[in-house]
Amino acid sequence: MAENWLFWLDEIGQGHNDLVGKKCANLGEMHTIGLPVPPGFALTVEAYERFFTEVGVMHELRQYFGEFSADVQDARRYQEAAEVTRQIVESKEMLKDMEDTIASYYDALCQRCSITDVAVAVRSAGRASHPGQYETYLNVKGKADLMEKIIRVWSSTLNARSLISRARQGLPLESDPIGVAVLKMVNARCAGICFTADPNTGDKSKVTIEANWGLGESVVGGMVVPDRWTLDKGSLAVLEKRLGEKRAQVALCESGVREEEIPSDRRSIFCLSDEEATRIGQLAKILESHFGMPQDLEWAIDSSSPCLENVLLLQTRPEVIKNKKSTTYRILDEVLKGG
């Protein structure tokens, strides 16, 4: 471990949750137990704290929030605060020694992947799971773009949803230190999510898979009606499958991603084979057994790998059953819808 604020995934595991954030820790844990995850590295919570302190962000944010006052139901005021404070963060440049270290890890990742300026995903990793609360940047290429996107992920802790959440809990508004995962980008033929218990009822006898062509953001973000499989958890037999509408997908472009329409002939076929669905179910069962509770995982099918060797895991976290969703998150949803 060359640095105390930056680690390869194979150097961390579940016990490092407070060091690098839950997403990074779980990715490292999956790597440790031999499950297929993209190569990458993790910036620790300390990296966030050091940047905010040493470039002067923390001082400016404390000044701003020292004069800020708003009712937690006033989403507009918090959205205005988010715009101002995120600009404060994003106007700063990465500290030189941090930039040099991150660049050296990125160069090493390029060498591991045998790709110059390898495309990566830059993902937030809170100490606790906050699904959809912080930002992810996909298909990031080159060192300059990587530095910019890491800073943007850090600044996403100041979005309106996060500010309202902290205000409701009586926490300081000026920061919420998180880790950052930097992972090799998967050129996904299709991708999606998987639940090891029914997300609506909590039934633990079945595995549910939802999938769409392209990257998984279209499924995670509810952009489409995805294809859906229901597997028997014991045998992994396909009990039911339903063809989704799949009108659009998120696809890679030269840099970043774009939404695009799916041709009608691809809408009318399943994006995932039953064999691939069974493989996803197998991996999901391993994760549920290892972590000792139902899991909500994200996966992708790598278009460049052979069948059944092409399933890569991008994230796992404890599953939240909809009817057990916390009061805080239900209220936040309503406040932001109203705003």
C-alpha positions as CSV (number, residue, x, y, z in Angstrom):
1,M,0.0,0.0,0.0
2,A,2.1,2.8,-1.4
3,E,-0.2,5.6,-0.2
4,N,-2.5,6.0,2.8
5,W,-5.3,7.5,0.6
6,L,-5.2,5.5,-2.5
7,F,-5.4,1.6,-2.9
8,W,-5.8,-1.0,-5.6
9,L,-9.0,-3.0,-5.2
10,D,-7.0,-6.1,-4.4
11,E,-5.6,-4.3,-1.3
12,I,-9.0,-3.7,0.3
13,G,-12.0,-5.6,1.5
14,Q,-15.2,-5.5,3.5
15,G,-13.3,-4.4,6.6
16,H,-12.2,-1.2,4.9
17,N,-15.7,0.3,4.6
18,D,-14.8,3.4,6.7
19,L,-11.6,3.9,4.8
20,V,-12.7,3.8,1.2
21,G,-16.6,3.8,1.3
22,K,-18.9,0.8,1.1
23,K,-18.9,0.5,-2.7
24,C,-15.1,0.3,-2.9
25,A,-14.9,-2.0,0.1
26,N,-17.4,-4.4,-1.4
27,L,-15.7,-4.3,-4.8
28,G,-12.5,-5.3,-3.1
29,E,-14.2,-8.0,-1.1
30,M,-15.7,-9.5,-4.3
31,H,-12.2,-9.5,-5.8
32,T,-10.8,-11.2,-2.7
33,I,-13.4,-14.1,-2.9
34,G,-12.7,-14.6,-6.6
35,L,-15.7,-13.0,-8.3
36,P,-15.3,-11.2,-11.6
37,V,-15.0,-7.4,-11.2
38,P,-13.3,-4.8,-13.4
39,P,-9.7,-3.8,-12.4
40,G,-9.4,-0.5,-10.7
41,F,-8.4,1.5,-7.6
42,A,-10.0,3.5,-4.8
43,L,-9.5,6.9,-3.3
44,T,-10.1,7.0,0.4
45,V,-12.4,9.3,2.4
46,E,-9.2,11.0,3.6
47,A,-8.5,12.1,0.0
48,Y,-11.8,14.0,0.0
49,E,-11.1,15.6,3.4
50,R,-7.6,16.6,2.4
51,F,-8.7,18.2,-0.9
52,F,-11.5,20.1,0.8
53,T,-9.2,21.4,3.5
54,E,-6.0,22.2,1.6
55,V,-7.5,23.9,-1.4
56,G,-9.6,26.1,0.8
57,V,-13.0,24.6,-0.1
58,M,-14.0,23.8,3.5
59,H,-13.3,27.4,4.6
60,E,-15.5,28.8,1.8
61,L,-18.3,26.3,2.4
62,R,-18.4,27.1,6.1
63,Q,-18.7,30.8,5.3
64,Y,-21.5,30.2,2.9
65,F,-23.5,27.8,5.1
66,G,-22.9,30.0,8.2
67,E,-25.2,32.5,6.5
68,F,-27.6,30.0,5.0
69,S,-31.0,29.2,6.3
70,A,-33.9,27.3,4.8
71,D,-36.8,25.1,5.7
72,V,-36.1,21.4,4.8
73,Q,-39.3,21.4,2.7
74,D,-38.0,24.2,0.5
75,A,-36.3,22.2,-2.2
76,R,-35.7,25.3,-4.4
77,R,-33.5,27.0,-1.7
78,Y,-31.4,23.8,-1.4
79,Q,-31.1,23.5,-5.1
80,E,-29.8,27.1,-5.2
81,A,-27.3,26.3,-2.4
82,A,-26.2,23.2,-4.3
83,E,-25.4,25.2,-7.5
84,V,-23.4,27.8,-5.5
85,T,-21.4,25.3,-3.4
86,R,-20.7,22.8,-6.1
87,Q,-19.2,25.6,-8.2
88,I,-16.9,26.4,-5.3
89,V,-15.6,22.9,-5.3
90,E,-15.4,22.4,-9.1
91,S,-13.5,25.7,-9.5
92,K,-10.5,24.2,-7.7
93,E,-7.7,22.2,-9.2
94,M,-6.4,18.9,-7.8
95,L,-3.5,19.3,-5.4
96,K,-0.3,18.6,-7.3
97,D,1.0,15.7,-5.3
98,M,-2.4,14.1,-5.3
99,E,-2.6,14.6,-9.1
100,D,0.8,13.0,-9.5
101,T,-0.1,9.9,-7.4
102,I,-3.5,9.4,-9.1
103,A,-1.9,9.8,-12.5
104,S,0.7,7.1,-11.6
105,Y,-2.1,4.7,-10.6
106,Y,-4.0,5.5,-13.8
107,D,-0.8,4.8,-15.9
108,A,-0.4,1.5,-14.1
109,L,-4.1,0.6,-14.8
110,C,-3.5,1.4,-18.5
111,Q,-0.6,-1.0,-18.4
112,R,-2.6,-3.7,-16.7
113,C,-5.3,-3.4,-19.4
114,S,-2.8,-2.9,-22.3
115,I,-4.7,0.2,-23.3
116,T,-3.4,3.7,-23.7
117,D,-5.7,6.1,-21.8
118,V,-8.0,3.3,-20.8
119,A,-11.7,4.4,-20.3
120,V,-12.8,4.2,-16.7
121,A,-16.0,4.7,-14.6
122,V,-15.6,7.2,-11.7
123,R,-18.1,6.2,-9.0
124,S,-18.9,7.6,-5.6
125,A,-18.6,5.4,-2.5
126,G,-20.2,6.6,0.7
127,R,-19.5,5.0,4.1
128,A,-23.2,4.1,4.1
129,S,-25.2,3.2,1.0
130,H,-27.0,6.1,-0.5
131,P,-28.4,4.7,-3.8
132,G,-28.6,7.3,-6.5
133,Q,-27.6,10.2,-4.2
134,Y,-24.1,10.9,-5.5
135,E,-22.8,11.0,-9.0
136,T,-21.1,8.6,-11.4
137,Y,-19.2,9.5,-14.5
138,L,-18.7,6.9,-17.3
139,N,-16.2,6.5,-20.1
140,V,-13.7,8.9,-18.7
141,K,-10.4,8.9,-20.7
142,G,-7.1,10.5,-19.9
143,K,-5.6,12.0,-16.8
144,A,-7.0,15.5,-17.1
145,D,-10.6,14.2,-17.6
146,L,-10.0,11.8,-14.6
147,M,-9.0,14.6,-12.3
148,E,-12.0,16.7,-13.3
149,K,-14.5,13.9,-12.8
150,I,-13.1,12.9,-9.3
151,I,-13.6,16.5,-8.2
152,R,-17.1,16.4,-9.6
153,V,-17.9,13.2,-7.7
154,W,-16.7,14.9,-4.5
155,S,-18.8,18.0,-5.3
156,S,-21.9,15.8,-5.8
157,T,-22.0,15.4,-2.0
158,L,-23.3,19.0,-2.1
159,N,-26.3,18.3,-4.3
160,A,-29.8,19.3,-3.1
161,R,-30.8,15.8,-2.1
162,S,-27.7,15.4,0.1
163,L,-28.0,18.8,1.6
164,I,-31.7,18.2,2.6
165,S,-30.8,14.8,4.0
166,R,-28.1,16.2,6.2
167,A,-30.3,19.1,7.2
168,R,-33.0,16.7,8.3
169,Q,-30.5,14.8,10.4
170,G,-29.0,17.9,12.0
171,L,-25.6,17.2,10.4
172,P,-23.1,19.8,9.1
173,L,-24.0,20.8,5.5
174,E,-20.5,21.7,4.3
175,S,-19.3,18.1,3.6
176,D,-20.0,14.4,3.6
177,P,-16.6,12.7,3.0
178,I,-16.8,9.8,0.5
179,G,-14.5,7.4,-1.3
180,V,-14.2,7.2,-5.1
181,A,-13.9,4.1,-7.2
182,V,-12.0,4.2,-10.5
183,L,-12.8,1.1,-12.6
184,K,-12.0,0.0,-16.1
185,M,-15.0,0.8,-18.2
186,V,-17.0,-2.3,-19.4
187,N,-18.0,-2.2,-23.1
188,A,-21.4,-3.6,-22.2
189,R,-23.6,-5.5,-24.7
190,C,-26.2,-5.3,-22.0
191,A,-26.4,-4.6,-18.3
192,G,-28.7,-4.3,-15.4
193,I,-29.5,-5.1,-11.8
194,C,-30.3,-8.3,-9.8
195,F,-32.1,-8.7,-6.5
196,T,-31.7,-11.9,-4.3
197,A,-35.1,-11.2,-2.7
198,D,-38.2,-9.8,-4.3
199,P,-37.7,-6.0,-4.1
200,N,-41.5,-5.4,-3.5
201,T,-42.4,-8.2,-1.1
202,G,-39.1,-9.4,0.4
203,D,-39.7,-13.0,-0.9
204,K,-36.3,-14.7,-0.5
205,S,-37.1,-17.8,-2.6
206,K,-36.5,-16.1,-5.9
207,V,-33.9,-14.1,-7.8
208,T,-35.0,-11.1,-9.9
209,I,-33.0,-9.8,-12.9
210,E,-33.7,-6.7,-14.9
211,A,-31.7,-5.9,-18.0
212,N,-31.4,-3.6,-21.1
213,W,-29.1,-3.2,-24.1
214,G,-26.1,-1.0,-23.4
215,L,-25.0,0.3,-20.1
216,G,-26.9,-0.3,-16.9
217,E,-27.7,3.3,-16.2
218,S,-30.9,3.0,-18.2
219,V,-32.2,0.3,-15.8
220,V,-30.9,1.8,-12.6
221,G,-32.3,5.2,-13.5
222,G,-35.7,3.8,-14.5
223,M,-35.3,5.2,-18.1
224,V,-36.9,2.1,-19.7
225,V,-39.2,-0.9,-19.0
226,P,-36.4,-3.5,-19.0
227,D,-36.5,-7.2,-19.7
228,R,-37.1,-9.2,-16.5
229,W,-36.3,-12.7,-15.4
230,T,-37.5,-14.5,-12.3
231,L,-35.3,-17.4,-11.2
232,D,-35.9,-20.1,-8.5
233,K,-33.2,-19.4,-6.1
234,G,-32.6,-23.0,-5.2
235,S,-32.3,-24.5,-8.7
236,L,-31.8,-21.2,-10.7
237,A,-34.3,-22.4,-13.2
238,V,-36.1,-19.6,-15.1
239,L,-39.6,-19.4,-13.7
240,E,-40.7,-16.5,-15.7
241,K,-39.4,-13.9,-18.1
242,R,-41.0,-10.8,-19.5
243,L,-39.9,-8.8,-22.6
244,G,-39.5,-5.1,-21.8
245,E,-40.2,-2.2,-24.1
246,K,-36.5,-1.2,-24.2
247,R,-37.1,1.9,-26.3
248,A,-33.7,3.6,-25.4
249,Q,-30.3,2.7,-24.1
250,V,-27.2,4.4,-22.7
251,A,-24.3,3.8,-25.0
252,L,-20.6,4.7,-25.1
253,C,-19.5,7.5,-27.4
254,E,-16.0,8.9,-28.0
255,S,-16.0,10.4,-24.6
256,G,-18.7,10.0,-22.0
257,V,-22.1,8.4,-22.9
258,R,-25.3,9.2,-24.7
259,E,-28.9,8.1,-24.7
260,E,-30.0,6.6,-28.0
261,E,-33.0,4.9,-29.5
262,I,-33.0,1.1,-29.7
263,P,-33.9,-0.2,-33.2
264,S,-37.3,-2.0,-33.3
265,D,-35.7,-5.4,-34.2
266,R,-33.6,-5.3,-31.0
267,R,-36.6,-4.2,-28.8
268,S,-38.4,-7.4,-29.8
269,I,-35.7,-9.8,-28.5
270,F,-34.4,-10.5,-25.0
271,C,-31.0,-8.7,-24.4
272,L,-29.8,-11.6,-22.1
273,S,-29.7,-15.3,-22.7
274,D,-31.2,-17.7,-20.1
275,E,-27.7,-19.1,-19.6
276,E,-26.4,-15.7,-18.8
277,A,-29.3,-15.0,-16.5
278,T,-28.5,-18.2,-14.7
279,R,-24.8,-17.2,-14.4
280,I,-25.9,-13.8,-12.9
281,G,-28.1,-15.8,-10.4
282,Q,-25.2,-18.0,-9.4
283,L,-23.0,-15.0,-8.6
284,A,-25.9,-13.3,-6.8
285,K,-26.3,-16.4,-4.6
286,I,-22.6,-16.4,-3.7
287,L,-22.8,-12.7,-2.7
288,E,-25.9,-13.2,-0.6
289,S,-24.3,-16.2,1.2
290,H,-21.0,-14.3,1.7
291,F,-22.6,-11.1,3.0
292,G,-25.3,-13.0,5.0
293,M,-28.2,-10.9,3.7
294,P,-30.2,-10.2,0.5
295,Q,-28.2,-8.3,-2.1
296,D,-28.9,-5.6,-4.7
297,L,-26.2,-5.9,-7.3
298,E,-25.3,-4.3,-10.6
299,W,-23.7,-6.3,-13.4
300,A,-22.7,-6.0,-17.1
301,I,-22.1,-8.4,-20.0
302,D,-18.7,-7.6,-21.5
303,S,-19.2,-7.7,-25.3
304,S,-15.5,-8.7,-25.8
305,S,-15.5,-11.8,-23.6
306,P,-16.8,-15.4,-24.3
307,C,-20.2,-16.4,-23.1
308,L,-20.5,-17.1,-19.4
309,E,-17.1,-15.6,-18.8
310,N,-18.5,-12.2,-19.8
311,V,-20.5,-11.4,-16.7
312,L,-18.8,-8.7,-14.6
313,L,-20.0,-7.4,-11.2
314,L,-20.0,-3.6,-10.8
315,Q,-21.5,-3.2,-7.3
316,T,-23.3,-5.0,-4.5
317,R,-25.0,-3.7,-1.5
318,P,-27.7,-4.8,1.0
319,E,-31.1,-4.9,-0.6
320,V,-33.7,-2.5,0.6
321,I,-37.3,-3.8,0.2
322,K,-39.6,-1.0,-1.0
323,N,-42.1,-1.3,1.7
324,K,-39.3,-1.1,4.3
325,K,-37.6,2.0,2.7
326,S,-36.5,4.4,5.4
327,T,-38.8,7.3,6.4
328,T,-36.0,9.7,5.6
329,Y,-35.7,8.6,2.0
330,R,-39.4,8.6,1.5
331,I,-39.7,12.2,2.7
332,L,-36.7,13.2,0.6
333,D,-38.4,11.7,-2.5
334,E,-41.5,13.7,-1.8
335,V,-39.7,17.0,-1.1
336,L,-37.7,16.8,-4.3
337,K,-40.7,15.8,-6.4
338,G,-42.4,18.9,-5.0
339,G,-39.4,21.1,-5.7
